[in-house]
Amino acid sequence: MTAQYYITEFNKRLYEKRMPMQIYFIPSEVLLILEDDMIKGCVSVEPYMQGDFVKLTNNKKTVVKEYKATDYGIAFGHFTYEFSGRTEIVVDLQGWITGNGKGLTYLTDPQIHSLQKPKSASNFNQQGIKYFLRDQHGEKCNEICHSLALGKLPVTL
């Protein structure tokens, strides 16, 4: 699964529950730098987004609670854990929150902690899932989790 697939399913659930929020991952592309027929490098590019860049969560323990979007981000992590059969969580949510009342959040560069793939520099595997459950989500579900009828999470694994 990909973060984009999970966010599409999460947005469907928000829409079904008539919740006025949608979250999007902005598209990114990799551009190859060529010299004749040789690849000399590459660069990842994304559209320019106006507004302030905010970090809602990271891939360990940090949660920035000053934005309502953080509650949606935590609920999104909870949703991905359930939707994946308790094998993955999308974390490291950062991007742009619109201030114009449209309820849109644009995110970039998510990470996925997965039991389905080998541990790596960005996939903390079981430990990453534990960080999310214990340090970001915590014992109690927020109002978004409740509204989406998400189940109770284990705080310890």
C-alpha positions in Angstrom: 0.0 0.0 0.0 1.0 3.6 -0.4 0.3 6.7 1.6 -1.7 8.1 -1.3 -3.9 5.0 -1.3 -4.5 5.3 2.4 -5.3 9.0 2.2 -7.8 8.3 -0.5 -9.6 5.7 1.6 -9.4 8.0 4.7 -10.9 10.9 2.7 -13.8 8.6 1.6 -14.5 7.8 5.3 -14.4 11.6 6.1 -16.8 12.3 3.3 -19.2 9.5 4.3 -19.3 10.9 7.8 -19.9 14.4 6.4 -16.7 15.8 8.0 -15.6 19.0 6.4 -11.9 18.1 5.9 -9.9 16.5 3.1 -6.2 15.7 3.2 -4.0 15.5 0.1 -0.5 14.5 -0.6 0.9 16.9 -3.2 2.4 15.3 -6.2 6.1 15.0 -6.6 8.3 14.1 -9.5 11.9 13.0 -9.9 13.7 14.9 -12.7 16.8 13.3 -14.2 19.7 15.6 -15.0 21.1 14.5 -18.3 24.3 15.3 -20.1 24.2 13.7 -23.5 23.0 10.2 -22.8 24.4 10.0 -19.3 22.4 10.6 -16.1 24.4 13.1 -14.0 22.0 13.4 -11.1 18.4 13.7 -10.1 16.2 16.0 -8.1 12.8 15.6 -6.5 10.4 18.5 -7.2 6.9 19.5 -5.9 4.6 22.3 -6.7 5.2 25.6 -4.8 2.6 25.9 -2.0 1.7 29.3 -0.5 1.5 29.6 3.2 3.4 28.4 6.2 5.0 24.9 6.2 4.0 23.1 9.4 5.1 19.8 10.9 2.3 17.9 12.6 4.0 14.7 13.6 7.4 13.0 12.9 8.3 9.4 12.6 9.2 9.0 16.2 7.5 10.7 19.2 6.8 14.4 18.3 3.3 15.7 17.9 2.5 19.4 17.4 -0.9 19.9 18.9 -1.5 23.6 18.1 -3.2 22.7 14.8 -6.7 21.1 14.5 -5.1 19.3 11.5 -3.0 17.3 14.0 -6.1 15.6 15.3 -6.9 14.5 11.7 -3.3 13.4 11.2 -3.4 11.3 14.4 -6.8 9.8 13.2 -5.2 9.1 9.8 -2.4 7.2 11.4 -4.9 5.2 13.5 -7.0 4.6 10.3 -4.0 3.3 8.4 -3.1 0.9 11.2 -6.6 -0.5 11.2 -7.0 -0.5 7.4 -3.7 -2.3 6.9 -4.6 -5.1 9.3 -2.4 -3.6 12.0 0.8 -3.9 9.8 1.4 -0.3 8.7 1.1 3.3 10.0 1.7 6.5 7.9 3.6 9.0 10.0 5.8 12.1 9.6 2.9 14.3 8.5 4.0 17.8 7.4 2.8 20.3 4.9 0.4 23.2 4.5 -2.9 23.9 6.2 -5.3 26.2 4.5 -6.6 29.1 6.5 -9.5 29.9 4.2 -12.0 27.7 5.8 -12.2 25.1 3.1 -10.9 22.3 5.4 -8.0 21.2 3.2 -4.6 20.1 4.3 -1.8 19.4 1.8 1.0 17.1 3.0 4.3 16.0 1.6 7.0 13.4 2.2 5.2 10.9 4.5 6.9 7.9 6.0 5.4 4.5 6.5 6.3 2.2 9.4 5.6 -1.3 8.1 5.9 -4.8 9.3 5.5 -5.9 5.7 8.9 -4.5 4.6 12.4 -4.8 6.1 13.5 -2.3 8.7 15.4 0.6 7.2 16.5 4.2 7.9 12.9 5.5 7.5 10.9 2.3 8.3 11.3 1.7 12.0 9.1 -1.4 11.7 7.6 -2.5 15.0 9.4 0.2 17.0 7.9 2.9 14.7 4.4 1.5 15.2 5.0 1.5 18.9 6.2 5.1 18.9 2.9 6.1 17.1 0.6 4.1 19.4 2.3 5.1 22.6 3.7 8.6 22.0 1.6 10.2 19.3 -1.9 8.6 19.5 -1.8 7.6 23.2 -4.4 5.7 25.2 -7.4 7.8 24.3 -8.8 8.3 20.8 -9.5 11.9 19.8 -12.9 13.1 18.5 -12.0 12.4 14.9 -11.2 8.8 15.7 -14.5 8.5 17.5 -16.4 10.2 14.7 -14.9 7.7 12.2 -15.7 4.8 14.5 -12.1 3.6 14.7 -11.4 0.8 17.2 -9.4 1.1 20.4 -5.7 0.8 19.9 -3.2 -1.2 21.9 -0.8 1.2 23.6 1.7 -1.6 24.1 2.7 -4.2 21.5 
